[in-house]
Structures are given as C-alpha cells and as structure tokens.
Amino acid sequence: MKVEDIMTKDPACCAPSDSVKTASQLMIDNDCGEIPVIDESGVLVGVVTDRDIACRCVAERKSSDTAVEAVMSQQLVTKPQESVEDCCAKMEDGQLRRLPVVDEQGKCCGIVSQADIAMEGSKKEAGVLLREISEPIEEPAKAGCC
C-alpha cells in the first residue's frame, strides 16, 4: 500500500506570514492538530502544530497575531508513491504523529496521520507506530516540540 492510498489529500495550509490565530482557526475548521505551512508557490516550508502554538506562542505569552513562521517546526516529509511501511518508519524514527506529503516539486499535496494508518493500514503497522512514537525520549523531539 502507498501513502497516496491513505493520505488526506489537499489539506488546509497556511502561509508563513499568517497569524497563529488564523492557523488555530484552520485547525478548528478542519478538525486537525497540524497545518502545513507553504510559500506562495505551494512549496512546503514547515508545519505548525497545536503543540507549537501552545509551547512557542501561548507559554511564551506571544500574541495570537504572531506570524506562524515564528512558531512553526521543520518537518520530515513523505512522498505519495512511498510505501506506508517506509512512511511509518519515518514517523517512528522522528516520533511524529503526522507527516506532510509532498510531490516531486516539493508542493504539499497531502498529509498522513497516525489515524490514517490506524484506519487504513495493517493492525501490526498501527501498533508498532503507536508504540514507537510514544516511547519516552531523553531530549525533546526536534520537530513539533518546544
């Protein structure tokens, strides 16, 4: 099975200059915890997560008008033609619950989440993924963490 078979296609995205408030509203409107951040040509430049907003904006007493680029994370990516197994390995290694999907030009064309794998992948893949991303680590993860 390929990532394109299970990913959410055309996810809601925001620009680096959009406000944290705008990104938060996109999360509410789309019932998600991560918004891909794209430049004017649609190329992925990062992601903003609910945790980024909590840790890098709210906890630091920044305004909701703060630009997303001030709180966003850099992110690993996957490709539509990559196997779900390879995608899971990336998620496990990075302890990530979601991965943006980019095409050959680096444009965001989807997002794959732990929930997508649980719903569409094998029970074994979902179980291993959950266990690996939930393992305690000695230092904070580089992506999506404060």
Helices and strands as residue ranges (DSSP letters): H 3-6, E 8-9, H 20-30, E 34-38, E 44-49, H 50-53, I 54-58, G 68-70, H 84-94, E 98-102, E 108-113, H 114-120, H 123-134
